[in-house]
Amino acid sequence: MMKSSNSESKVISTEIAHVGLHELMRIIMRRRWIVLGSFLTVLISSIVFSFRQPNIYEANISLLVQRDNKPILGMMMETEQSRNMINNQVEIIRSRSMANEAALLLKARPDARELGFTADTMLTETIMFSTIVLSSRTTDVITVIASSNGPAQAAAIANTVGQAFITRNLSYSRGEFTEIRRFLEVQLPVIEKRLFNEENQLRLFKQTNQVVSLSDESKNLIDKLTSFESQYNLTRVERESAEKRLAYLQGQLDFQKKNMLENVSQVSSPLASGLRQDLLNLQTQMATMTSQGFPPDHPRMKDLAKKIENTKSRLKEEISKIVAQENSSIDPIALSEELVSKSLDLQVEIETSKAKELAQQRVVNDYLGKLKAIPPKEVELARLTRQFELDDNIYKMLMEKYEEVRISEAGKLGNVKIIDPAEIPNKPVGPRRKLNILFGAILGLSLGIGIVLLMEYLDTSLKNIHDIEQFLNLPVLGLIPAIDKDEVENGSAYNSNVASSIAKRLISHHLPKSPISETYRILRTNLQFLRPDQPLKVILVTSSGPSEGKTTTASNLAITMAQVGTKTLIVDGDLRRPMVSGVFGIPQEPGLTELLIKGGDLQKAMVPSGIENLFILPAGTIPPNPSELLSSHKMKKLIQEMRSCCELVIIDCPPVITVTDAAVLAAEADVVLLVIHSGKTDREAARRAKSLLTNVNAAIAGAVLNNISTDMLSGYSYYYHFEYDEDHRKKSRKEKRKKLNPFSRT
């Protein structure tokens, strides 16, 4: 049982899905011109837009960012830090400052005017908007993609951005040497000016005091003092240079770990303090032995130098351990190992220079004390000579240091290399016209379908069987398609002496073999089988509102009933706007009004329609009180008389909602037919009409869906397109041939 139930559910679901899709297609086909119009509008717009858009060219440059992995604090910083470094470089390239630098380079190009990079161009915004920077997670390669409306411009932007990035990277790499060079450039003019003044003072002193030279003892003392002061000043300059480099490196480290090494000189422990003292003692011993004349290759001097290097290594190691302990909470991957390593090397170098500088200062002070024993003139001459030679040595030393730093700065290369420069592209990458047109076609189709579905949702009219069954809960007894005027005028049974408006209304008589006539016969059959054991005698035809086709429906239903031999009477019960007499082309007076007011013989009042078995009772004179007449006892008696003299009575009544006439007569009829105009009758109006009829206990047989378009009818299985018979087709062909050649033989 369970399997059977599941299979039935699947079948029902499939049927529902099929009906839903079928209904959707029917809705789209009914409003296909809206869909087609929307489709063509959006499609043409997308075509025009795509072909009016300028071409877009792309050029890209590939850059390799090299990095050195060095051990620091006993570990290798890799992976995440490397990824962060690449990401940092990507953000630098994307920055506005980099775009500004690239814009200045573009404006400085010789072909800047030809490429459109003029001074008034907003190049910075253009570069930021037109460049995309990409990086790979598995490599250290950065790709800069530039787009522009011209191929040469795209290549120029990409290459210039890459060049600006390389220039900034090179400036960063040379930063510490640049700081030292600037420091020396400031010091050299000062020493040079001082040396010039001291040389003049020494020459003037010798001329004034008639002193040419010093004694051997004084000269020897001055030479040694000058030598040690030169060494002392060299050590001081080296220390200051190292401090400048350290300050630069610490500035670079601020954004990664502010103040990590700011107080590294105060980093201390008992062992570190002892090592600093040992280093000072060893430097003092070396300075003393140097002053005593020991050469650098002396065994004791070599032993001291070795001890100094060992002490420096141990001091660096101890400082590294202390830094690692104090920053254990810091993620070392987030730091730059190269900067930290250089900073520690410079810190040890500064500590060593300080110890050496202090030791040399002591030796210099000793020799300055010995100078006091020299005669006054020789002392002054010695002082001037010493000062001149000292500044001369300092100047030479600074010049040598300056050249060394300048060469080092020039030789320092950046860590960014160009892999592939941007080339001028041969073909554009956009706009993607085919894709835009395809998207426009899909969008236009979707928009059209969306508009149709929205209109369908907002349309509250009854359009098909499904609507009537859902909103009115009434069976549909007939589907009447819209009458085509051309079809009526070209029909074989059409008499040219009959007005086309009458022929359209009475199509069941003038075109009995047309598809529309067949639908009225289907309505007749449905009514005949409605109560097979108790034939219907009085049928009331009405609608919810005016101009919904009730008179046409009543007239053609009466014709089809008469065609099968049923004596039929059609009564024009609309005493306000009578239409039946006009449809059949007969006089309106006398009629129903006269019978109700003056009385008379019904048989004499019945007018032959010209169609066998069909009689008409026109409305007569329009009275001032139609509702009172129709609800009178005379009207009830007249309906009983109609039942006796005719086999079928069809009463055409006014709309239900407009007046109460239909509700009054509905109580006297066997059944009521509610005519619904497809696409016009509002749901609420039809529901209100049904409610009014139900309130008077009217027997509503069902609804007749009138004026349906061919698209609506094509979905119903019981509707078929009937062709005229062969004689009609032959006659039509003959008439056409006559019009083309009136002298041809028939």
C-alpha positions in Angstrom: 0.0 0.0 0.0 2.8 2.4 0.9 4.5 1.8 -2.5 1.2 2.4 -4.3 0.6 5.6 -2.4 4.1 6.9 -3.2 3.7 6.1 -6.9 0.3 7.9 -6.9 1.8 10.9 -5.3 4.6 11.1 -7.8 2.0 10.9 -10.7 -0.1 13.7 -9.1 3.1 15.8 -8.6 4.1 15.3 -12.2 0.6 16.2 -13.5 0.6 19.4 -11.3 4.0 20.4 -12.6 2.8 19.7 -16.2 -0.3 21.8 -15.7 1.7 24.6 -14.1 4.2 24.7 -17.0 1.4 24.5 -19.5 -0.4 27.4 -17.8 2.8 29.4 -17.8 3.3 28.8 -21.5 -0.3 29.7 -22.2 0.1 33.0 -20.2 3.3 33.8 -22.1 1.7 33.0 -25.5 -1.3 35.1 -24.7 0.8 38.2 -24.0 3.6 37.2 -26.4 3.8 40.7 -27.9 4.8 42.2 -24.6 7.5 39.5 -24.2 8.7 40.0 -27.7 8.7 43.8 -27.3 10.7 43.6 -24.1 13.1 41.1 -25.6 13.8 43.2 -28.7 14.0 46.5 -26.7 16.6 45.1 -24.3 18.5 43.2 -27.0 18.7 46.2 -29.3 19.8 48.4 -26.4 22.5 45.9 -25.4 23.7 45.7 -29.0 23.9 49.5 -29.3 25.5 49.9 -25.9 28.1 47.2 -26.6 29.2 48.6 -29.9 29.3 52.2 -28.6 31.6 51.2 -25.8 35.3 51.8 -26.5 37.7 48.9 -26.6 39.5 48.0 -23.4 43.1 46.7 -23.5 45.0 45.0 -20.7 48.7 44.8 -20.1 50.5 43.1 -17.1 53.9 43.1 -15.6 55.2 40.3 -13.4 57.5 41.2 -10.4 59.5 38.8 -8.3 59.9 39.8 -4.6 63.1 38.2 -3.3 63.5 37.6 0.4 66.3 36.3 2.7 65.4 33.8 5.4 67.8 34.3 8.2 67.8 32.6 11.6 66.8 34.9 14.5 66.3 34.2 18.2 67.1 30.5 17.4 64.3 29.9 14.9 63.4 30.4 11.2 60.6 32.8 10.4 58.9 31.4 7.4 55.5 30.7 5.8 53.1 33.1 7.5 55.6 35.9 7.7 56.6 35.4 4.1 52.9 35.6 3.1 52.5 38.7 5.2 55.5 40.3 3.5 54.0 39.6 0.0 50.7 41.0 1.1 52.4 44.1 2.4 54.0 44.7 -0.9 50.7 44.2 -2.7 49.0 46.8 -0.5 52.0 49.2 -1.1 51.4 48.9 -4.9 47.7 49.6 -4.4 48.3 52.7 -2.2 47.6 56.2 -3.3 51.2 57.3 -2.7 52.4 54.7 -5.1 49.8 55.9 -7.7 51.1 59.5 -7.2 54.7 58.4 -7.8 53.6 56.5 -10.9 51.6 59.5 -12.1 54.7 61.7 -11.8 56.8 59.2 -13.8 54.1 59.0 -16.5 53.9 62.8 -16.9 57.7 62.9 -17.2 57.7 60.5 -20.1 58.8 61.9 -23.5 55.7 60.5 -25.1 53.4 61.6 -22.3 51.4 64.0 -24.6 51.0 61.4 -27.3 49.7 58.9 -24.8 47.3 61.5 -23.2 49.2 61.7 -19.9 49.1 65.5 -19.6 49.5 67.7 -16.5 45.8 68.3 -16.2 45.0 64.6 -16.3 43.7 63.0 -13.1 46.4 60.3 -13.5 46.4 59.3 -9.8 42.7 58.3 -9.8 43.1 56.8 -13.3 45.9 54.6 -12.1 44.1 53.5 -9.0 41.0 52.7 -10.9 42.6 50.9 -13.8 45.2 48.7 -12.0 44.6 45.3 -10.4 47.4 43.8 -8.2 47.4 40.0 -7.8 49.7 37.6 -5.9 50.1 33.9 -5.7 49.8 31.9 -2.5 52.6 29.5 -3.6 55.1 31.9 -5.2 56.6 35.3 -4.5 55.4 36.8 -7.8 53.2 39.8 -7.9 51.3 40.7 -11.1 50.2 44.2 -11.9 47.4 44.4 -14.5 46.6 47.7 -16.1 43.6 48.4 -18.3 43.0 51.4 -20.6 41.2 52.3 -23.8 44.5 52.3 -25.7 47.0 49.5 -25.9 50.0 51.7 -25.5 48.5 53.5 -22.5 47.8 50.1 -20.8 51.4 48.9 -21.3 52.8 52.3 -20.1 50.7 52.3 -16.9 51.6 48.8 -16.0 55.4 49.3 -16.6 55.4 52.7 -14.8 53.7 51.3 -11.7 56.2 48.4 -11.7 59.1 50.9 -12.1 57.8 53.1 -9.3 57.5 50.1 -7.0 61.1 49.1 -7.8 62.3 52.6 -7.2 60.6 52.8 -3.8 61.9 49.3 -2.9 65.5 50.3 -3.9 65.2 53.5 -1.8 64.1 51.3 1.2 67.0 48.9 0.7 69.5 51.8 0.6 67.9 53.6 3.5 70.5 52.9 6.3 73.4 53.8 4.0 71.6 56.9 2.9 71.3 58.1 6.5 75.1 57.6 7.0 75.9 59.4 3.8 73.8 62.4 4.8 75.4 62.5 8.2 78.9 62.5 6.6 77.9 65.1 4.1 77.0 67.4 7.0 80.2 66.7 8.9 82.8 67.0 6.1 82.3 70.8 5.4 82.5 71.5 9.1 85.9 69.6 9.5 87.2 71.1 6.3 86.5 74.7 7.5 88.0 74.0 10.9 91.1 72.4 9.3 91.5 75.5 7.1 91.4 77.8 10.2 93.8 75.6 12.2 96.3 75.6 9.3 96.3 79.4 9.2 96.7 79.6 13.0 99.7 77.2 13.0 101.4 79.1 10.2 100.8 82.5 11.9 102.1 81.1 15.3 105.3 79.9 13.6 105.9 83.2 11.9 105.2 85.3 15.0 107.3 83.2 17.5 110.0 82.2 15.1 109.4 78.6 15.9 109.9 76.2 13.1 109.6 72.8 14.7 109.3 70.9 17.9 112.0 68.9 19.8 112.2 65.2 19.1 110.7 64.4 22.5 107.8 66.8 22.0 107.3 65.7 18.4 107.2 62.0 19.5 104.7 62.8 22.2 102.5 64.9 19.8 102.6 62.1 17.1 101.5 59.5 19.6 98.8 61.8 21.0 97.6 62.6 17.5 97.6 58.9 16.5 95.5 58.0 19.6 93.1 60.9 19.1 92.6 59.9 15.5 91.8 56.4 16.6 89.5 57.8 19.2 87.7 60.0 16.7 87.5 57.1 14.2 85.9 54.9 16.9 83.5 57.8 17.8 82.5 58.3 14.1 81.9 54.5 13.7 79.8 54.5 16.8 77.7 57.5 15.7 77.3 55.9 12.2 76.1 52.6 13.8 73.7 54.6 16.0 72.3 56.3 12.9 71.8 52.9 11.2 70.2 51.5 14.3 67.8 54.4 14.6 66.8 53.9 10.9 66.2 50.2 11.4 64.2 50.8 14.6 62.1 53.2 12.7 61.4 50.5 10.1 60.4 48.1 12.9 58.0 50.5 14.6 55.0 49.3 12.6 55.8 45.6 13.3 56.7 45.7 17.0 57.0 49.2 18.4 59.8 49.7 20.9 60.8 46.1 20.7 64.5 47.1 20.6 64.0 50.6 21.8 65.6 49.9 25.2 67.8 47.0 24.1 70.8 48.9 25.3 69.3 48.7 28.8 68.7 44.9 28.4 70.7 43.5 31.2 71.4 40.5 33.4 74.3 39.7 35.7 76.0 37.8 32.9 75.5 40.6 30.4 76.8 43.2 32.8 79.9 41.1 33.4 80.5 40.6 29.7 80.2 44.4 29.2 82.8 45.0 31.9 85.1 42.3 30.4 84.8 43.9 27.0 85.8 47.3 28.5 88.8 45.8 30.3 90.0 44.0 27.2 89.6 47.1 25.1 91.6 49.1 27.7 94.4 46.6 27.7 94.6 46.7 23.9 94.7 50.5 23.9 97.4 50.5 26.6 99.5 47.9 24.7 99.1 49.9 21.5 100.3 53.0 23.2 103.3 51.1 24.4 104.2 50.2 20.8 103.0 46.6 20.5 102.3 45.8 16.9 98.9 44.3 15.9 100.6 41.0 15.0 102.1 40.5 18.4 101.0 37.3 20.1 99.6 39.1 23.1 97.7 41.6 20.8 96.3 38.6 18.8 95.3 36.9 22.0 93.5 40.1 23.2 91.7 40.5 19.8 90.5 36.9 20.0 89.2 37.4 23.5 87.4 40.6 22.4 85.6 38.7 19.6 84.6 35.9 21.9 83.3 38.3 24.4 81.3 40.1 21.7 79.8 36.8 20.5 78.8 35.9 24.1 77.3 39.3 24.7 75.2 39.1 21.5 74.0 35.6 22.4 73.0 36.8 26.0 71.1 39.8 24.6 69.3 37.6 22.2 68.2 35.3 24.9 67.0 38.2 27.1 65.0 39.7 24.2 63.5 36.3 23.4 62.4 35.9 27.0 61.0 39.4 27.4 59.0 39.1 24.1 57.8 35.5 24.5 54.2 36.7 24.1 55.1 38.2 20.7 54.5 36.1 17.6 58.0 36.0 16.1 56.5 35.2 12.7 55.0 38.7 12.6 58.5 40.3 12.9 61.0 40.9 10.3 64.0 38.6 11.0 66.4 40.6 8.8 65.7 43.9 10.5 65.9 42.4 14.0 69.2 40.5 13.2 70.8 43.7 11.8 69.6 45.6 14.9 71.2 43.2 17.3 74.5 43.2 15.3 74.5 47.0 15.4 73.8 47.0 19.1 76.7 44.8 19.9 78.9 46.9 17.6 77.8 50.0 19.5 78.6 48.4 22.8 82.0 47.4 21.5 82.7 50.9 20.1 81.7 52.5 23.4 84.1 50.2 25.3 86.9 50.9 22.8 86.1 54.6 22.8 86.3 54.8 26.6 89.7 52.9 26.6 91.1 55.2 23.9 89.9 58.3 25.9 91.9 57.2 28.9 95.1 56.8 26.8 94.5 60.3 25.2 94.0 61.8 28.7 97.3 60.2 29.8 99.2 61.8 26.9 97.5 65.2 27.5 98.9 65.1 31.0 102.4 64.5 29.7 102.1 67.5 27.4 102.0 69.8 30.5 105.7 69.2 31.1 106.7 70.8 27.8 107.8 74.5 27.7 104.9 77.0 27.0 105.9 77.9 23.4 106.3 74.2 22.5 103.1 73.4 24.3 101.2 75.9 22.2 103.0 74.8 19.0 102.3 71.2 20.0 98.7 72.0 20.6 98.3 73.7 17.3 100.2 71.1 15.5 98.3 68.3 17.2 94.9 69.9 16.5 95.8 70.5 12.8 97.1 66.9 12.3 94.1 65.5 14.3 91.6 67.3 12.1 93.6 66.5 9.0 93.4 62.8 10.0 89.7 63.1 10.8 89.0 64.8 7.5 90.9 62.0 5.6 89.1 59.4 7.7 85.7 61.0 7.0 86.4 61.3 3.3 87.4 57.6 3.2 84.3 56.6 5.2 82.1 58.8 2.9 83.4 57.1 -0.3 83.0 53.7 1.3 79.3 54.4 2.2 78.6 56.0 -1.1 79.9 52.9 -2.9 78.0 50.6 -0.6 74.8 52.6 -1.2 75.3 52.5 -5.0 76.0 48.8 -4.8 73.0 48.0 -2.7 70.3 46.4 -4.9 66.6 46.1 -4.2 64.9 42.7 -3.8 62.3 43.3 -6.6 63.1 42.1 -10.1 61.0 42.3 -13.2 60.2 38.8 -14.7 58.1 39.9 -17.6 57.6 43.6 -18.6 54.2 44.7 -19.9 53.9 44.5 -23.7 51.5 46.4 -25.9 48.5 44.1 -26.3 47.4 43.2 -29.8 43.7 42.8 -29.2 41.2 44.1 -26.7 39.8 42.1 -23.8 36.6 44.1 -23.6 33.9 44.9 -23.9 32.7 41.3 -24.3 30.1 42.2 -26.9 28.9 38.7 -27.6 28.5 38.0 -23.9 26.8 41.4 -23.4 24.4 40.7 -26.3 23.6 37.2 -24.9 23.1 38.6 -21.4 20.8 41.3 -23.0 18.8 38.7 -24.8 18.4 36.6 -21.5 17.6 39.8 -19.6 15.1 41.0 -22.1 13.4 37.6 -22.2 13.3 37.4 -18.4 12.1 41.0 -18.1 9.3 40.3 -20.6 8.2 37.2 -18.8 8.4 39.0 -15.5 6.2 41.8 -16.8 3.7 39.3 -18.2 3.6 37.5 -14.9 3.2 40.7 -13.0 0.4 41.8 -15.3 -1.2 38.4 -14.8 -0.8 38.8 -11.1 -2.4 42.3 -11.1 -5.1 41.3 -13.6 -8.1 40.3 -11.5 -10.3 39.4 -14.4 -11.6 35.9 -15.1 -9.8 34.5 -18.2 -10.1 30.7 -18.3 -11.9 27.7 -16.9 -9.3 27.4 -14.0 -10.2 31.0 -12.8 -13.9 30.3 -12.9 -13.6 27.0 -11.1 -11.2 28.5 -8.5 -12.9 31.8 -7.7 -16.6 31.0 -8.5 -16.8 27.3 -7.9 -19.0 26.9 -10.9 -18.8 24.5 -13.8 -18.1 25.9 -17.3 -20.8 24.8 -19.7 -19.4 26.6 -22.8 -16.4 28.3 -24.2 -17.3 30.9 -26.8 -14.3 32.2 -28.8 -14.1 35.8 -30.1 -16.0 36.3 -33.4 -13.8 37.3 -36.3 -15.5 39.9 -38.5 -13.5 38.8 -41.6 -14.5 35.3 -41.0 -18.2 36.3 -40.9 -17.9 38.5 -44.0 -16.2 35.8 -46.0 -18.6 33.0 -44.9 -20.5 31.2 -47.6 -23.8 31.5 -45.7 -23.4 35.2 -45.4 -26.0 37.3 -47.3 -24.7 40.6 -48.4 -28.0 42.1 -47.7 -27.7 41.4 -44.0 -25.7 43.8 -41.9 -22.4 42.4 -40.8 -23.1 43.4 -37.2 -26.2 41.2 -37.3 -24.3 38.4 -38.9 -21.6 38.6 -36.2 -24.3 38.3 -33.5 -26.2 35.4 -35.2 -23.2 33.4 -36.3 -24.8 30.1 -35.5 -27.4 30.9 -38.2 -25.2 32.6 -40.9 -22.1 30.3 -40.4 -23.5 27.1 -39.0 -20.3 25.1 -39.8 -17.9 27.6 -38.2 -15.9 26.6 -35.1 -17.8 29.3 -33.1 -21.2 27.8 -34.1 -19.9 24.4 -32.9 -19.1 25.9 -29.5 -22.7 27.0 -29.1 -23.9 23.5 -30.0 -21.6 22.2 -27.3 -23.3 24.6 -24.9 -26.7 23.3 -26.1 -25.6 19.7 -25.5 -24.3 20.4 -22.0 -27.6 22.1 -21.1 -29.6 19.1 -22.5 -27.6 16.7 -20.4 -27.8 18.9 -17.3 -31.1 17.4 -16.3 -31.8 14.5 -18.8 -34.9 13.2 -16.8 -36.5 16.7 -16.4 -35.9 18.8 -19.5 -35.3 22.5 -19.0 -38.1 24.8 -19.9 -37.0 28.3 -18.8 -33.3 29.4 -19.0 -32.3 32.9 -17.8 -29.2 34.3 -19.3 -27.4 37.2 -17.4 -24.0 38.6 -16.5 -22.3 40.5 -13.7 -21.9 43.7 -15.7 -22.8 45.2 -19.1 -21.3 44.4 -22.5 -20.2 40.9 -21.5 -22.0 39.1 -24.4 -25.1 37.8 -22.7 -27.5 38.9 -25.5 -25.3 37.3 -28.2 -25.0 34.1 -26.1 -28.8 33.9 -25.5 -29.5 34.5 -29.2 -27.1 31.9 -30.6 -28.2 29.4 -27.9 -31.8 29.9 -29.0 -30.8 29.4 -32.7 -28.9 26.1 -31.9 -32.0 24.9 -29.9 -34.3 25.8 -32.8 -32.0 24.0 -35.3 -32.7 20.7 -33.6 -36.5 21.1 -33.8 -37.1 22.6 -30.4 -39.8 25.3 -30.4 -37.8 28.1 -28.8 -38.9 31.5 -27.6 -36.3 34.1 -26.7 -37.6 36.9 -24.5 -35.9 40.3 -24.2 -36.2 40.8 -20.5 -33.9 43.8 -20.4 -36.6 46.6 -20.1 -33.9 49.2 -19.7 -31.5 48.7 -22.6 -33.2 46.0 -24.9 -30.9 44.4 -27.4 -32.6 41.3 -28.8 -34.8 43.1 -31.4 -31.7 44.9 -32.7 -29.8 41.6 -33.0 -32.5 40.0 -35.1 -33.5 43.2 -36.9 -37.1 43.3 -35.9 -39.3 46.1 -34.3 -39.0 46.6 -30.6 -42.7 47.4 -30.1 -45.1 46.0 -29.2 -43.6 43.4 -26.8 -43.2 42.3 -23.2 -44.1 45.7 -21.6 -47.4 45.9 -23.5 -48.4 42.3 -22.4 -47.7 43.1 -18.8 -49.5 46.5 -18.8 -52.3 46.1 -21.3 -52.5 42.3 -21.5 -53.1 40.5 -24.8 -52.5 37.2 -26.6 -48.9 35.8 -26.1 -49.1 33.9 -29.4 -49.8 37.1 -31.3 -47.0 39.0 -29.5 -44.4 36.4 -30.5 -42.6 37.5 -33.6 -41.1 34.9 -36.0 -37.4 35.4 -36.3 -37.0 34.0 -39.8 -35.4 30.9 -38.4 -37.6 27.8 -38.2 -38.8 27.0 -34.7 -37.5 30.3 -33.2 -39.8 33.1 -32.0 -39.0 36.4 -30.3 -40.8 38.4 -27.7 -39.2 41.9 -27.9 -39.0 44.2 -24.9 -41.6 46.7 -26.1 -41.9 50.2 -24.8 -39.3 51.0 -22.1 -41.3 51.5 -18.9 -40.4 53.8 -15.9 -40.6 50.9 -13.4 -39.0 47.8 -15.0 -38.3 46.0 -11.6 -42.0 46.3 -10.5 -43.2 45.0 -13.8 -40.9 42.0 -13.8 -41.7 41.1 -10.2 -45.4 41.4 -10.7 -47.9 38.6 -10.6 -48.6 39.1 -14.3 -45.0 38.3 -15.1 -45.2 35.1 -13.2 -48.4 34.2 -14.9 -46.9 35.1 -18.3 -43.9 32.8 -17.7 -46.3 30.0 -17.0 -48.1 30.7 -20.2 -44.7 30.6 -22.0 -43.9 27.2 -20.6 -47.2 25.9 -22.0 -46.9 27.2 -25.5 -43.1 26.7 -26.1 -40.7 23.8 -25.5 -37.9 26.2 -24.4 -37.9 29.8 -23.2 -34.7 31.8 -23.0 -34.9 35.1 -21.1 -32.2 37.7 -21.8 -31.9 39.8 -18.5 -30.0 42.9 -17.5 -26.7 42.5 -15.5 -27.1 41.2 -12.0 -25.0 43.8 -10.1 -26.4 46.8 -12.0 -30.2 46.3 -11.2 -32.4 43.7 -9.4 -34.3 42.6 -12.5 -32.2 39.4 -13.0 -32.5 38.4 -9.4 -36.3 38.9 -9.6 -36.7 36.7 -12.7 -34.1 34.1 -11.6 -36.6 32.7 -9.1 -39.0 31.9 -11.9 -36.4 30.2 -14.2 -35.3 26.6 -14.1 -31.6 27.5 -14.4 -29.5 30.6 -14.7 -26.5 30.9 -17.1 -23.9 33.4 -15.9 -22.0 34.8 -18.9 -18.4 35.7 -18.2 -16.4 38.0 -20.6 -12.9 36.5 -20.7 -10.3 39.0 -19.6 -12.9 41.6 -18.7 -15.2 40.4 -16.0 -13.7 41.1 -12.6 -13.4 38.3 -10.1 -15.1 40.2 -7.3 -17.9 41.4 -9.6 -18.6 37.8 -10.8 -18.4 36.6 -7.2 -20.9 39.3 -6.1 -23.2 38.4 -9.0 -23.2 34.7 -7.9 -23.9 35.8 -4.3 -26.9 37.9 -5.3 -28.3 35.0 -7.4 -27.7 32.5 -4.6 -29.5 34.8 -2.1 -32.8 34.5 -4.1 -32.3 30.7 -4.4 -31.6 30.8 -8.1 -30.4 27.5 -9.6 -27.1 28.5 -11.3 -26.4 25.9 -13.9 -22.9 27.2 -14.6 -21.0 29.8 -16.5 -20.4 30.5 -20.1 -16.9 31.9 -20.8 -17.4 34.3 -23.7 -15.1 36.1 -26.1 -12.0 33.9 -25.5 -9.0 34.5 -27.7 -7.7 31.7 -29.9 -4.6 31.4 -27.7 -6.8 30.7 -24.7 -8.8 28.1 -26.6 -5.8 26.3 -27.9 -5.2 24.7 -24.5 -8.5 23.0 -24.1 -8.8 19.4 -25.5 -12.4 19.5 -26.3 -12.1 22.6 -28.7 -11.3 21.8 -32.3 -10.8 24.0 -35.3 -13.6 23.0 -37.7 -13.1 23.6 -41.4 -15.9 24.6 -43.7 -17.0 21.9 -46.1 -15.6 21.4 -49.6 -18.4 23.3 -51.3 -17.8 26.4 -49.2 -14.1 26.3 -50.0 -14.7 25.8 -53.7 -17.2 28.7 -53.8 -14.7 31.0 -52.0 -12.0 30.1 -54.5 -14.3 30.8 -57.4 -15.2 34.2 -56.1 -11.5 35.1 -55.7 -10.8 34.0 -59.3 -13.7 36.2 -60.5 -12.3 39.2 -58.8 -8.9 38.6 -60.4 -10.3 37.8 -63.9 -13.9 38.7 -64.5 -13.8 37.2 -68.1 -12.7 33.8 -67.0 -15.0 30.8 -67.4 -16.5 29.3 -64.3 
